[in-house]
Amino acid sequence: MGLLHPVRRRRALPLERPGLPPPFAAQGDDPFLRGLIEHQALFEGLASLQADVEHAGRTLADCLRAGGKLLFCGNGGSAADSQHLAAEFTGRFQADRRPLAALALTTDSSVLTCIGNDYDFGEVFARQVAGVGRAPDALVGISTSGMSANVVRAMETARGLGIATVGLLGRGGGRLAPLCDVPIVVPSQATARIQEAHIFIGHALCALVEQRLRAAGLLG
């Protein structure tokens, strides 16, 4: 009895073609394949950031060990990443454990619109840092360009309060890199690829923090 739906052979991706040397050249105008190739090329180079990521993981873990909290901020997709990563800490990342103190400064529409309207949009994160931030807290600023004015102001405010600063950045780090105790600069100019790397690095930070706190017997 014949199959109702004959099995089709899967079309080989350009990445699978024998003899195609890295870095793989995008074929045609297929956005999916082009993005996949760009993503793979970038991620193969992220090992160069290992020391910075480990440094950031230690910084965030030390903050939590000392009774501090993690603050996150960013704009647009980076605002979403801020909320995503704060949730990984307050909820859980992989294994069950006690909640960790983390807060995204991007979620309260009343606070954001009040500060933006009464002061300036450039102050929407800085005033929150000044209001709720205290050493030994840590601020994680996320910006694909490294130039986001309101994240710059938040970092400046954090440094003035003795709050540790970590940056998830791109495009050379921009104005934010020198304001960060630990700048993690994704080596790309493409916003979408930088965002993909940021969430990967953010997950690595979650794992590193959990590893260090668990080793210290602090996860319950």
LINURCOR-V465221 format. One record per residue. N is the residue number from 1. RES is the residue in three letters. SS is DSSP state (H for helix, E for strand, C for the rest). PHI is phi in whole degrees, -180 to 180 (NA if undefined). BURIAL is b if it has 9 or more other C-alpha atoms within 8 Angstrom, else e. Layout:
N_RES_SS_PHI_BURIAL, N_RES_SS_PHI_BURIAL
This chain:
1_MET_C_NA_e, 2_GLY_C_-75_e, 3_LEU_C_-72_e, 4_LEU_C_-67_e, 5_HIS_C_-127_e, 6_PRO_C_-56_e, 7_VAL_C_-70_e, 8_ARG_C_-97_e, 9_ARG_C_-73_e, 10_ARG_C_-72_e, 11_ARG_C_-70_e, 12_ALA_C_-68_e, 13_LEU_C_-75_e, 14_PRO_H_-55_b, 15_LEU_H_-67_e, 16_GLU_H_-98_e, 17_ARG_C_-72_e, 18_PRO_C_-63_e, 19_GLY_C_85_e, 20_LEU_C_-85_b, 21_PRO_C_-79_e, 22_PRO_C_-78_e, 23_PRO_C_-71_e, 24_PHE_C_-72_b, 25_ALA_C_-84_e, 26_ALA_C_-63_b, 27_GLN_C_-103_e, 28_GLY_C_65_e, 29_ASP_C_-119_e, 30_ASP_C_-77_e, 31_PRO_H_-61_e, 32_PHE_H_-65_e, 33_LEU_H_-67_b, 34_ARG_H_-62_b, 35_GLY_H_-64_e, 36_LEU_H_-63_e, 37_ILE_H_-66_b, 38_GLU_H_-63_b, 39_HIS_H_-61_b, 40_GLN_H_-64_e, 41_ALA_H_-62_b, 42_LEU_H_-67_b, 43_PHE_H_-66_b, 44_GLU_H_-65_e, 45_GLY_C_-96_e, 46_LEU_H_-71_b, 47_ALA_H_-59_e, 48_SER_H_-65_e, 49_LEU_H_-95_b, 50_GLN_H_-56_e, 51_ALA_H_-63_e, 52_ASP_H_-66_b, 53_VAL_H_-65_b, 54_GLU_H_-65_b, 55_HIS_H_-61_b, 56_ALA_H_-63_b, 57_GLY_H_-60_b, 58_ARG_H_-63_b, 59_THR_H_-61_b, 60_LEU_H_-68_b, 61_ALA_H_-65_b, 62_ASP_H_-63_e, 63_CYS_H_-59_b, 64_LEU_H_-68_b, 65_ARG_H_-62_b, 66_ALA_C_-85_e, 67_GLY_C_91_e, 68_GLY_C_-88_b, 69_LYS_C_-130_b, 70_LEU_E_-100_b, 71_LEU_E_-111_b, 72_PHE_E_-126_b, 73_CYS_E_-152_b, 74_GLY_E_175_b, 75_ASN_C_-117_b, 76_GLY_C_61_e, 77_GLY_H_-60_e, 78_SER_H_-73_b, 79_ALA_H_-66_b, 80_ALA_H_-63_b, 81_ASP_H_-64_b, 82_SER_H_-59_b, 83_GLN_H_-66_b, 84_HIS_H_-58_e, 85_LEU_H_-72_b, 86_ALA_H_-60_b, 87_ALA_H_-66_b, 88_GLU_H_-62_b, 89_PHE_H_-80_b, 90_THR_H_-73_b, 91_GLY_C_-83_e, 92_ARG_C_-158_b, 93_PHE_C_-96_b, 94_GLN_C_-124_e, 95_ALA_C_-81_e, 96_ASP_C_-69_e, 97_ARG_C_-166_e, 98_ARG_C_-67_e, 99_PRO_C_-69_e, 100_LEU_C_-112_b, 101_ALA_C_-73_b, 102_ALA_E_-149_b, 103_LEU_E_-145_b, 104_ALA_E_-90_b, 105_LEU_C_-86_b, 106_THR_C_-113_b, 107_THR_C_-105_e, 108_ASP_C_-92_e, 109_SER_H_-63_e, 110_SER_H_-67_e, 111_VAL_H_-64_e, 112_LEU_H_-62_b, 113_THR_H_-76_e, 114_CYS_H_-62_b, 115_ILE_H_-66_b, 116_GLY_H_-62_b, 117_ASN_H_-80_e, 118_ASP_H_-82_e, 119_TYR_C_-120_e, 120_ASP_C_-167_b, 121_PHE_H_-61_b, 122_GLY_H_-66_b, 123_GLU_H_-104_b, 124_VAL_C_-63_b, 125_PHE_C_-96_b, 126_ALA_H_-60_b, 127_ARG_H_-68_b, 128_GLN_H_-68_b, 129_VAL_H_-60_b, 130_ALA_H_-64_b, 131_GLY_H_-80_e, 132_VAL_H_-116_e, 133_GLY_C_-89_b, 134_ARG_C_-149_b, 135_ALA_C_-61_b, 136_PRO_C_-98_b, 137_ASP_C_-63_b, 138_ALA_E_-134_b, 139_LEU_E_-110_b, 140_VAL_E_-107_b, 141_GLY_E_-100_b, 142_ILE_E_-117_b, 143_SER_E_-154_b, 144_THR_C_-67_b, 145_SER_C_-93_b, 146_GLY_C_75_b, 147_MET_C_-121_b, 148_SER_C_-63_b, 149_ALA_H_-61_e, 150_ASN_H_-73_b, 151_VAL_H_-74_b, 152_VAL_H_-57_b, 153_ARG_H_-64_b, 154_ALA_H_-64_b, 155_MET_H_-65_b, 156_GLU_H_-61_b, 157_THR_H_-64_b, 158_ALA_H_-61_b, 159_ARG_H_-63_b, 160_GLY_H_-65_e, 161_LEU_C_-97_b, 162_GLY_C_75_b, 163_ILE_C_-89_b, 164_ALA_E_-64_b, 165_THR_E_-127_b, 166_VAL_E_-126_b, 167_GLY_E_-119_b, 168_LEU_E_-103_b, 169_LEU_E_-129_b, 170_GLY_E_-153_b, 171_ARG_H_51_b, 172_GLY_H_85_b, 173_GLY_H_98_b, 174_GLY_C_56_b, 175_ARG_C_-72_b, 176_LEU_C_-79_b, 177_ALA_H_-53_b, 178_PRO_H_-71_e, 179_LEU_H_-90_b, 180_CYS_C_-100_b, 181_ASP_C_-62_e, 182_VAL_E_-134_b, 183_PRO_E_-86_b, 184_ILE_E_-112_b, 185_VAL_E_-107_b, 186_VAL_E_-70_b, 187_PRO_C_-79_b, 188_SER_C_-153_b, 189_GLN_C_-107_e, 190_ALA_C_-94_e, 191_THR_H_-55_b, 192_ALA_H_-62_e, 193_ARG_H_-68_b, 194_ILE_H_-62_b, 195_GLN_H_-62_b, 196_GLU_H_-62_b, 197_ALA_H_-68_b, 198_HIS_H_-60_b, 199_ILE_H_-72_b, 200_PHE_H_-63_e, 201_ILE_H_-65_b, 202_GLY_H_-59_b, 203_HIS_H_-66_b, 204_ALA_H_-63_b, 205_LEU_H_-64_b, 206_CYS_H_-57_b, 207_ALA_H_-65_b, 208_LEU_H_-65_b, 209_VAL_H_-63_b, 210_GLU_H_-60_b, 211_GLN_H_-60_e, 212_ARG_H_-69_b, 213_LEU_H_-69_b, 214_ARG_H_-66_b, 215_ALA_H_-63_e, 216_ALA_C_-88_e, 217_GLY_C_71_e, 218_LEU_C_-111_e, 219_LEU_C_-99_e, 220_GLY_C_70_e
